[in-house]
Amino acid sequence: MYRKIKAQDLRPGMYVVDVGLSWLENPYLYMTEGVLADEEAVGRVLSEGYEEAVIDLRRCLEGSVPDDLAELEPLTDAEHVSRAVSATADSPVSAVAQRVPVAQEMLAAKAIYSESITFVRGFIRPLKKSIFPVFTPKTCSPQQLA
């Protein structure tokens, strides 16, 4: 059974699952799969700024899950993922992403691509000129290049 909980409610022995969501759309959802070994591991999750995590109650170590979570009704895995992901843990990051037409996304992607290319070219041009001298027929013969 999957449950989305606040990161501050994580305890050693809880099994965190990677539900396959994009970290770009869910930047505050901790998704490194595995058992949280100790308080230090929980502390790292909190210190890195994560606000939520999805745990698998069936795979948590005994005694690591509070009774109020353990007593919830069982659901299928597909139902767990959809409910856990859509459930809010009093956090604005758990809101469902708004659908946008592909044409609108392509315009945004093209603008981002153009800005990125301009930035990279502006960064590389001075380096290229200072590190690699320009070879012209007047300054270099084919024998010098060999």
DABELQUI-V829386 format. One record per helix or strand of 2 or more residues. SS is the DSSP state (h for helix, s for strand). FROM is the first residue (numbers start at 0). TO is the last residue. If there is no record, write none. Layout:
SS;FROM;TO
SS;FROM;TO
//
This chain:
s;1;5
h;6;8
s;14;15
s;28;29
s;33;34
h;38;46
s;51;55
h;66;69
h;76;85
h;91;93
h;101;130
h;141;144
//
